[in-house]
Amino acid sequence: MDNTRTNRVAEQMKKEIGDIINQKLKDPRVGFVTVTDVDLTNDLQHAKIFVSVLGDEEEKEASLTGLMKASGFIRTEVGRRIRLRKVPEIVFKFDEAHEHGNRIESILRDLNKE
């Protein structure tokens, strides 16, 4: 199956969810959140939303909790903005790629010093 439609819908969801979180979400637990990626199944039924949160571990957990509580509202808003037959179920996950890349970079820097 061709994934171009899935990729287009995922990119549109990434843009819309980022806008919803920054503009419409009023939960004080949700801090500075950036949507980094959307992993959408081929049947458009489930979406993993990868987010990056600025702050310490406690703020990250509070932001993730706030996002999970607001997932129904976010899903409704996505349904209003993107015309789909069925709006995907949304699950939020931390994007560990940035932290993993920083760890690798620091290891390489330490090796170069020696």
N, C-alpha and C positions, 0 to 999 in steps of 0.2 A: 504494500500500500504506500502511496505517496505521502510523505510527511510535510509537504509544503503548507497544507491547510492547518495542520496541527501547529507548525512553527509560527504561522501568521497569527493564529488565535492566541498562542502562548505569549508572543511579543505584545499583542494588543492588551492581554490580561495584565502583563507586567506593567505596562504604562498606566492602565486604568487603576490597578490596585495601588500603585505608588501614589497616584493622585488622590484616591479615596483616603488612604492612610494620612497623607499630609494635609488634606483640605477638610474632610468631613468627619474624621474620627475624633471624638472629644474625650476619649479615655485618658485620664492623667497618668496612668501606668505606662502608656505607650510613649517612649521617648523619641529620640532621633533614629528613625527606622528607614532603611533603604532596601527596596526590593531589588535583589541582584539577579534572580533567575526564576523561571517558572518551568517546572517539569510537568508536562501534560500528557496523559495517556492518549493512545491513538483513537480511542472511542470518545474522547472528550468528556469522560465521566469523572475523572479524579485529577486534581492539580496539587502538586507540592510547590508551595511558594517559599523560595529561599530568601531570607532576609539577613541583613547585616545591621547590628545595633551598636550605636556608639555608647560606651559606658562600661562600668565594671560588671561582674557576673550577676550581682543582685539586680541591677538595672536591666540587664539582658533578660533575666528570667521574668521580671515583672512585665517587660514589654511583650515577651512571648505569651505570657498568660493573658494580657490585655488583648492581644491579637486573636488568640484562640476564642476568647469570650465574644469578640466582635466578628467572628467569621461568618455568622448568619447575616449580619448587616452588610458586611463586605460582599458576600455572595449575592445578596439582593441588589446592591448597587451595581455590581458587575453585570447582572442580568438586565438591568435597565439600560446600561451603556452599550453592551455588545449583544447583538441579536443572535441568540443561539436557541436551538430547540430545547436543550436542557443545560442549565448552568452547572459547571463541574463542582463537585465537593471540594472544599478548600482545606488544606492542612498546611500549617506554617512550620518551617524548619530553619535552624540557624545555618548560615552559609559559613562553613569552616575553611573554605579555600583560602581566604585572605590570611587568616591566622596561620594556616599550614604553610603558606608561601613565606610569611615573615619568619617562621621557625627555620625553614630550610635556608633562607637568606642569612640568618644569624649563624647557623652552623657553617655555611660556606665562608662567611667572613672570619669566623674563628679559625678555620683551617688555613686560610690565607695568611693570618697573622703568624702562625707557627711555621 
